[in-house]
């Protein structure tokens, strides 16, 4: 425990200068607050005397969901609450602020945080354990999600926005390449990506066959590599020690890890279905600049806005060399131990994560409904439905409750772009093995920092 506290304090010290060394102008550009309140006519509490709830989050679509759907219903049910303010900020800003405000106690009433980011703060005691009422909600949700918010027999937080990975396909490009249906295996996907890649007269890619995540947010870069390459080749980012249960090390310094990295290198330099210069991700797909994109369901909202004329469909993750796999991750709502309005914070979480609200959210922002027995496709855009229909052989992975896991993701994600950019790794088995070992050592170092490592 001393080690955990020491590391948190180090993060606090560093993050303080990162945060407060920035100008006020930068802060105003990166943080957006929106408040929903009862009107003077309808509220029985005079302005300044009512309860004011605050929520911090890093997902704009969830901030919109809270402001437009949850909060109005909450204020109607609890008129003694004057307002609910949702403070949205970009992911990197949010992560930095967590490291500063949680130890300092300068916190909102509710924090919405992705599961792996929250773990070190949960284990350090910065969040309240769930009440029986919140645990009753968890009991109705899929066990894998409950496991991700459980530490030493207690639960912390409630899933508010689960999501899984799926494939987006440009139907017109697929038909042009001679396909009447969506490919189901990785070999078929790669063949289609090769055929759908378009180039100009100089050989430069104008439409990528497959939009690869080659950089950006380190955790996101790792997540894409994890689900597309590592899991499909039968290996995970981590594995538990066989000699010391409860300790961990990298799970991919092996043939599976080699095949995973080789897969990326071949896509870039052998089959050339993408490159570093091409437009990427949802923006590329919505603008007709890529044929296949791998993303969460909520990106369909951006596609609808940016590319309303794109003819698209979805599919579940394809069968890889070893297995078919996807992840199921979630943003969770937590009550900080220093929150001022804990009772109403819990009531808000109860409403926001209720079965009724999940049915609404599924239709508004296409989340994965975590309730056992729920219709996962109810309310979805019909083009998303195939991506929610999980084949029987699909294996679903969650993030572990390890203090080191988020740091391990970050370290790997920071290193991957440089490795992907190294074209000398093409047809270079020894070079790939060395690169994989380098990545594995980064994971091991993260677990060592938190005293969670063992061979």
C-alpha positions as CSV (number, residue, x, y, z in Angstrom):
1,X,0.0,0.0,0.0
2,X,2.9,2.4,0.7
3,X,4.1,1.8,-2.8
4,X,0.7,2.7,-4.2
5,X,0.4,5.9,-2.2
6,X,4.0,6.9,-3.1
7,X,3.3,6.5,-6.8
8,X,0.0,8.4,-6.6
9,X,1.8,11.3,-4.9
10,X,4.5,11.3,-7.6
11,X,1.8,11.5,-10.2
12,X,0.1,14.3,-8.3
13,X,3.3,16.3,-8.0
14,X,4.1,16.0,-11.7
15,X,0.5,16.6,-12.9
16,X,0.3,19.7,-10.8
17,X,2.9,21.4,-12.9
18,X,1.5,20.0,-16.1
19,X,-2.0,21.3,-15.3
20,X,-1.3,24.6,-13.6
21,X,1.7,25.5,-15.8
22,X,-0.8,25.9,-18.7
23,X,-2.5,29.2,-19.3
24,X,-6.0,30.0,-18.3
25,X,-6.8,30.4,-21.9
26,X,-5.8,26.8,-22.6
27,X,-8.1,25.6,-19.7
28,X,-11.1,27.5,-21.1
29,X,-10.6,25.9,-24.5
30,X,-10.4,22.3,-23.2
31,X,-13.1,22.3,-20.6
32,X,-16.8,22.7,-21.3
33,X,-19.4,23.0,-18.5
34,X,-23.1,22.7,-19.1
35,X,-25.8,23.1,-16.4
36,X,-29.3,21.9,-16.3
37,X,-31.4,23.5,-13.6
38,X,-34.9,23.9,-12.4
39,X,-36.5,27.1,-13.5
40,X,-37.5,29.8,-10.9
41,X,-41.1,29.0,-11.5
42,X,-41.0,25.3,-11.0
43,X,-38.4,25.0,-8.3
44,X,-39.5,25.1,-4.6
45,X,-36.0,26.1,-3.6
46,X,-34.7,29.6,-4.0
47,X,-31.6,30.1,-6.1
48,X,-28.4,29.5,-4.1
49,X,-30.2,27.3,-1.5
50,X,-30.7,24.1,-3.5
51,X,-28.5,21.1,-3.9
52,X,-26.1,21.5,-6.9
53,X,-24.7,18.2,-8.3
54,X,-21.5,18.2,-10.4
55,X,-20.4,15.5,-12.8
56,X,-17.1,15.3,-14.6
57,X,-16.7,13.2,-17.8
58,X,-14.6,12.8,-20.9
59,X,-17.3,11.6,-23.4
60,X,-19.2,14.4,-25.2
61,X,-22.0,12.1,-26.2
62,X,-22.5,11.0,-22.6
63,X,-22.5,14.6,-21.5
64,X,-25.3,15.2,-24.0
65,X,-27.2,12.2,-22.7
66,X,-27.0,13.4,-19.1
67,X,-28.0,16.9,-20.0
68,X,-30.8,16.1,-22.4
69,X,-32.3,12.9,-20.9
70,X,-31.2,11.9,-17.4
71,X,-31.0,15.3,-15.7
72,X,-34.4,16.6,-16.6
73,X,-36.0,13.4,-15.3
74,X,-33.8,13.6,-12.2
75,X,-34.7,17.2,-11.4
76,X,-38.4,16.4,-11.8
77,X,-38.2,13.5,-9.4
78,X,-36.0,15.4,-6.9
79,X,-37.1,19.1,-6.9
80,X,-34.9,19.9,-3.9
81,X,-32.0,19.6,-6.3
82,X,-31.4,22.9,-8.0
83,X,-29.1,21.9,-10.8
84,X,-26.8,19.3,-12.3
85,X,-23.6,20.6,-13.9
86,X,-21.8,18.3,-16.3
87,X,-18.2,19.3,-16.9
88,X,-16.8,17.7,-20.1
89,X,-13.1,17.7,-20.9
90,X,-10.9,15.8,-23.4
91,X,-9.5,12.5,-22.3
92,X,-5.9,13.7,-21.7
93,X,-7.0,16.7,-19.7
94,X,-9.3,14.6,-17.7
95,X,-6.7,12.0,-16.8
96,X,-4.3,14.8,-15.6
97,X,-7.0,16.3,-13.5
98,X,-7.8,13.0,-11.8
99,X,-4.2,12.8,-10.6
100,X,-4.5,16.2,-9.0
101,X,-8.0,16.6,-7.6
102,X,-8.6,13.1,-6.1
103,X,-5.7,13.3,-3.6
104,X,-6.5,16.9,-2.9
105,X,-10.1,16.3,-2.3
106,X,-11.3,19.0,-4.7
107,X,-13.7,16.8,-6.4
108,X,-17.2,16.8,-8.1
109,X,-20.1,14.6,-6.8
110,X,-19.7,12.1,-9.6
111,X,-16.9,11.1,-11.9
112,X,-17.4,9.1,-15.1
113,X,-14.1,7.2,-15.7
114,X,-13.1,4.3,-18.0
115,X,-12.6,1.2,-15.9
116,X,-8.8,0.8,-16.2
117,X,-8.1,4.5,-15.5
118,X,-10.0,4.2,-12.2
119,X,-8.4,1.2,-10.7
120,X,-5.3,2.9,-9.0
121,X,-7.6,5.4,-7.5
122,X,-10.1,2.7,-6.3
123,X,-7.3,0.7,-4.6
124,X,-5.9,3.9,-3.0
125,X,-9.3,4.6,-1.4
126,X,-10.4,7.7,-3.3
127,X,-13.9,6.4,-4.2
128,X,-16.8,5.3,-2.1
129,X,-17.8,1.6,-2.2
130,X,-21.2,0.9,-3.7
131,X,-24.3,0.9,-1.5
132,X,-26.7,-2.0,-1.5
133,X,-28.9,-0.1,-3.9
134,X,-26.1,0.3,-6.4
135,X,-25.1,-3.3,-6.0
136,X,-28.7,-4.3,-6.7
137,X,-28.2,-2.7,-10.1
138,X,-24.9,-4.5,-10.7
139,X,-26.5,-7.8,-9.9
140,X,-28.8,-7.4,-13.0
141,X,-25.8,-6.7,-15.3
142,X,-23.5,-9.1,-17.1
143,X,-21.0,-10.6,-14.6
144,X,-17.9,-9.7,-16.6
145,X,-18.7,-6.0,-16.1
146,X,-19.3,-6.5,-12.4
147,X,-15.9,-8.2,-12.2
148,X,-14.3,-5.1,-13.7
149,X,-15.6,-2.9,-10.8
150,X,-14.8,-5.3,-8.0
151,X,-11.8,-4.9,-5.7
152,X,-11.1,-7.1,-2.6
153,X,-14.7,-8.2,-2.4
154,X,-16.3,-4.7,-2.7
155,X,-17.7,-3.0,-5.7
156,X,-16.9,0.5,-6.8
157,X,-18.9,2.3,-9.5
158,X,-21.6,1.3,-11.9
159,X,-21.2,0.9,-15.7
160,X,-22.7,3.8,-17.5
161,X,-21.6,3.4,-21.1
162,X,-20.3,-0.1,-22.1
163,X,-18.9,-0.5,-25.6
164,X,-17.4,-3.2,-27.7
165,X,-15.3,-3.3,-30.9
166,X,-16.8,-3.9,-34.4
167,X,-16.1,-3.4,-38.1
168,X,-17.6,-0.7,-40.3
169,X,-17.7,-1.5,-44.0
170,X,-18.3,0.7,-47.0
171,X,-20.9,-1.4,-48.8
172,X,-20.3,0.3,-52.2
173,X,-16.6,-0.3,-52.1
174,X,-17.2,-3.9,-51.0
175,X,-19.5,-4.6,-54.0
176,X,-17.1,-2.9,-56.4
177,X,-14.4,-5.3,-55.2
178,X,-16.7,-8.2,-56.0
179,X,-18.2,-9.1,-52.6
180,X,-21.8,-9.8,-52.0
181,X,-21.4,-10.3,-48.3
182,X,-19.1,-9.2,-45.5
183,X,-16.0,-11.3,-45.0
184,X,-15.9,-13.4,-41.8
185,X,-12.3,-14.5,-41.3
186,X,-9.2,-12.3,-41.1
187,X,-7.8,-13.8,-44.3
188,X,-10.9,-12.8,-46.1
189,X,-10.9,-9.3,-44.5
190,X,-7.3,-8.8,-45.6
191,X,-8.0,-10.0,-49.1
192,X,-10.9,-7.5,-49.3
193,X,-8.8,-4.7,-47.9
194,X,-6.1,-5.2,-50.6
195,X,-8.7,-5.1,-53.3
196,X,-10.4,-2.0,-52.0
197,X,-7.2,0.1,-51.6
198,X,-7.0,2.8,-54.2
199,X,-4.0,4.7,-55.3
200,X,-3.2,7.7,-57.6
201,X,-0.9,7.6,-60.6
202,X,2.1,8.0,-58.3
203,X,1.2,5.1,-56.2
204,X,0.0,7.1,-53.2
205,X,-3.0,5.8,-51.3
206,X,-6.2,7.8,-51.9
207,X,-8.5,5.3,-50.2
208,X,-7.1,2.9,-47.7
209,X,-8.4,-0.6,-47.6
210,X,-8.3,-0.7,-43.9
211,X,-7.9,2.2,-41.5
212,X,-5.2,1.2,-39.0
213,X,-4.7,2.9,-35.6
214,X,-1.0,3.9,-35.9
215,X,-0.8,6.6,-33.2
216,X,-2.8,9.2,-31.2
217,X,-4.0,8.5,-27.7
218,X,-1.6,5.8,-26.4
219,X,-4.3,3.8,-24.6
220,X,-6.5,3.8,-27.7
221,X,-3.5,2.7,-29.9
222,X,-2.9,-0.2,-27.5
223,X,-6.6,-1.2,-27.3
224,X,-6.8,-1.5,-31.1
225,X,-3.6,-3.5,-31.3
226,X,-4.9,-5.7,-28.4
227,X,-8.2,-6.5,-29.9
228,X,-7.3,-6.8,-33.6
229,X,-3.9,-8.4,-33.4
230,X,-3.1,-9.9,-29.9
231,X,-6.4,-11.4,-29.0
232,X,-7.1,-12.8,-32.5
233,X,-3.7,-14.5,-32.3
234,X,-4.7,-16.1,-28.9
235,X,-2.6,-13.9,-26.6
236,X,-3.4,-11.1,-24.1
237,X,-1.5,-8.0,-23.0
238,X,-0.9,-9.7,-19.6
239,X,-1.1,-13.2,-18.0
240,X,-1.1,-14.3,-14.4
241,X,2.0,-15.9,-13.0
242,X,1.8,-19.7,-12.6
243,X,4.2,-19.6,-9.6
244,X,2.8,-16.5,-7.8
245,X,-1.0,-16.2,-8.2
246,X,-2.0,-12.5,-8.0
247,X,1.1,-11.4,-9.8
248,X,1.4,-10.8,-13.5
249,X,3.6,-10.3,-16.5
250,X,3.4,-9.7,-20.3
251,X,1.4,-12.3,-22.0
252,X,2.6,-11.9,-25.6
253,X,6.4,-12.3,-25.6
254,X,5.8,-15.5,-27.7
255,X,4.7,-16.8,-31.0
256,X,1.3,-15.1,-30.7
257,X,2.8,-11.7,-30.0
258,X,5.2,-12.3,-33.0
259,X,2.3,-13.0,-35.3
260,X,0.4,-10.0,-34.0
261,X,3.1,-7.5,-34.8
262,X,3.9,-9.2,-38.1
263,X,0.3,-8.8,-39.0
264,X,0.5,-5.0,-38.6
265,X,3.9,-4.8,-40.4
266,X,2.6,-6.9,-43.4
267,X,-0.5,-4.7,-43.7
268,X,1.6,-1.6,-43.9
269,X,4.6,-2.7,-46.0
270,X,3.7,-5.9,-47.8
271,X,0.0,-5.5,-48.6
272,X,0.0,-1.7,-48.2
273,X,-3.6,-1.3,-47.3
274,X,-2.8,1.8,-45.2
275,X,0.0,4.2,-44.4
276,X,0.9,7.0,-42.0
277,X,-0.2,9.7,-44.4
278,X,-3.8,8.6,-45.1
279,X,-6.8,10.1,-43.3
280,X,-7.7,7.9,-40.3
281,X,-10.5,6.4,-38.3
282,X,-14.1,7.7,-38.3
283,X,-13.2,10.9,-40.2
284,X,-11.7,8.8,-43.0
285,X,-14.7,6.4,-43.1
286,X,-17.3,9.2,-43.1
287,X,-15.4,11.0,-46.0
288,X,-15.1,7.9,-48.1
289,X,-11.4,7.7,-47.6
290,X,-11.3,4.2,-46.1
291,X,-13.2,1.0,-46.9
292,X,-13.0,-0.6,-43.5
293,X,-12.9,1.0,-40.1
294,X,-12.7,-0.7,-36.7
295,X,-14.4,1.2,-34.0
296,X,-17.1,1.3,-31.3
297,X,-20.8,1.6,-32.1
298,X,-21.1,5.2,-31.0
299,X,-18.9,6.4,-33.9
300,X,-22.0,5.8,-36.1
301,X,-23.2,9.1,-34.7
302,X,-20.3,10.9,-36.3
303,X,-20.6,9.0,-39.5
304,X,-24.2,10.1,-39.8
305,X,-23.2,13.8,-39.3
306,X,-20.0,13.8,-41.4
307,X,-20.9,11.3,-44.1
308,X,-24.7,11.0,-44.4
309,X,-24.4,9.6,-48.0
310,X,-22.0,6.8,-47.1
311,X,-23.6,3.4,-47.7
312,X,-22.3,1.3,-44.8
313,X,-22.9,-1.7,-42.6
314,X,-21.2,-3.4,-39.7
315,X,-20.0,-6.8,-38.6
316,X,-18.6,-8.4,-35.5
317,X,-14.9,-8.9,-35.2
318,X,-13.7,-11.5,-37.7
319,X,-12.3,-14.9,-36.8
320,X,-8.6,-14.5,-36.4
321,X,-5.7,-16.9,-36.8
322,X,-6.5,-18.5,-33.5
323,X,-9.8,-17.1,-32.3
324,X,-12.6,-14.6,-32.7
325,X,-12.5,-12.0,-30.0
326,X,-13.7,-8.5,-29.0
327,X,-13.5,-6.5,-25.8
328,X,-16.3,-5.2,-23.6
329,X,-15.1,-2.1,-21.8
330,X,-17.1,0.6,-20.0
331,X,-17.2,4.1,-18.6
332,X,-18.3,3.8,-15.0
333,X,-19.9,6.4,-12.6
334,X,-18.1,6.7,-9.3
335,X,-18.7,8.7,-6.1
336,X,-15.5,10.2,-4.7
337,X,-15.0,9.9,-1.0
338,X,-14.8,13.7,-0.7
339,X,-17.9,14.4,-2.7
340,X,-20.3,16.9,-1.0
341,X,-23.6,15.4,-2.1
342,X,-23.1,11.7,-1.9
343,X,-26.7,10.7,-1.2
344,X,-28.0,12.5,-4.3
345,X,-25.0,11.5,-6.4
346,X,-26.0,7.8,-5.7
347,X,-29.6,8.6,-6.6
348,X,-28.4,10.2,-9.9
349,X,-26.3,7.1,-10.7
350,X,-29.3,4.8,-9.9
351,X,-31.4,6.7,-12.4
352,X,-28.7,7.1,-15.1
353,X,-27.9,3.4,-15.1
354,X,-31.4,2.0,-14.7
355,X,-32.9,-0.4,-17.2
356,X,-35.2,2.3,-18.5
357,X,-32.4,4.8,-19.1
358,X,-30.3,2.1,-20.8
359,X,-33.1,1.5,-23.3
360,X,-33.1,5.2,-24.1
361,X,-29.3,5.4,-24.3
362,X,-29.1,2.5,-26.7
363,X,-31.3,4.3,-29.1
364,X,-29.6,7.7,-28.7
365,X,-25.9,6.8,-28.7
366,X,-25.8,3.1,-29.5
367,X,-24.2,1.7,-26.3
368,X,-24.0,-2.0,-25.4
369,X,-26.9,-2.7,-23.0
370,X,-25.3,-4.5,-20.0
371,X,-28.5,-5.9,-18.5
372,X,-28.8,-9.7,-18.5
373,X,-31.4,-10.8,-21.0
374,X,-31.8,-7.4,-22.6
375,X,-32.2,-7.1,-26.4
376,X,-28.8,-5.7,-27.4
377,X,-30.2,-4.5,-30.8
378,X,-33.3,-2.7,-29.6
379,X,-33.3,0.9,-30.8
380,X,-30.2,0.6,-32.9
381,X,-29.7,2.0,-36.3
382,X,-30.4,-1.1,-38.4
383,X,-26.9,-0.9,-40.0
384,X,-25.4,-1.5,-36.5
385,X,-27.4,-4.6,-35.8
386,X,-25.0,-7.1,-37.5
387,X,-22.2,-5.7,-35.4
388,X,-24.1,-6.5,-32.2
389,X,-25.0,-10.1,-33.2
390,X,-22.2,-12.0,-31.6
391,X,-21.3,-15.4,-33.2
392,X,-21.2,-18.4,-30.8
393,X,-17.4,-18.6,-31.1
394,X,-16.9,-15.0,-30.0
395,X,-14.8,-14.6,-26.9
396,X,-15.3,-11.3,-24.9
397,X,-12.5,-9.8,-22.9
398,X,-12.6,-7.2,-20.2
399,X,-9.8,-5.2,-18.6
400,X,-8.4,-6.6,-15.3
401,X,-8.5,-4.9,-12.0
402,X,-4.7,-4.3,-11.8
403,X,-3.1,-1.1,-10.7
404,X,-0.5,-1.4,-13.4
405,X,-2.7,-2.2,-16.3
406,X,-3.4,1.4,-17.4
407,X,0.2,2.3,-17.1
408,X,1.1,-0.8,-19.2
409,X,-1.4,0.3,-21.9
410,X,0.1,3.7,-22.0
411,X,3.7,2.5,-22.2
412,X,2.9,0.1,-25.0
413,X,0.8,2.8,-26.9
414,X,3.7,5.3,-26.7
415,X,6.1,2.7,-28.2
416,X,3.9,1.2,-30.9
417,X,3.9,4.1,-33.4
418,X,7.7,4.1,-33.7
419,X,7.7,0.3,-34.2
420,X,5.0,0.5,-36.8
421,X,7.0,3.2,-38.6
422,X,10.0,0.8,-38.9
423,X,9.7,-0.6,-42.5
424,X,12.9,-2.7,-41.9
425,X,10.8,-5.1,-39.9
426,X,9.2,-6.4,-43.1
427,X,10.4,-10.0,-43.6
428,X,12.6,-9.6,-40.6
429,X,11.7,-12.3,-38.0
430,X,14.5,-11.4,-35.6
431,X,13.7,-7.7,-35.7
432,X,10.0,-8.4,-35.0
433,X,10.9,-10.7,-32.1
434,X,13.1,-8.0,-30.6
435,X,10.4,-5.4,-31.0
436,X,7.9,-7.7,-29.3
437,X,10.3,-8.3,-26.5
438,X,10.8,-4.6,-26.1
439,X,7.0,-4.1,-25.8
440,X,6.7,-7.0,-23.3
441,X,9.4,-5.5,-21.1
442,X,7.4,-2.2,-21.0
443,X,4.5,-4.2,-19.7
444,X,6.7,-6.0,-17.1
445,X,8.2,-2.7,-16.0
446,X,4.7,-1.3,-15.3
447,X,3.8,-4.3,-13.2
448,X,7.1,-4.0,-11.3
449,X,6.3,-0.4,-10.5
450,X,3.2,-1.5,-8.7
451,X,4.7,-4.6,-7.1
452,X,2.4,-6.7,-9.2
453,X,5.0,-8.5,-11.2
454,X,6.2,-12.1,-11.2
455,X,7.4,-14.5,-13.9
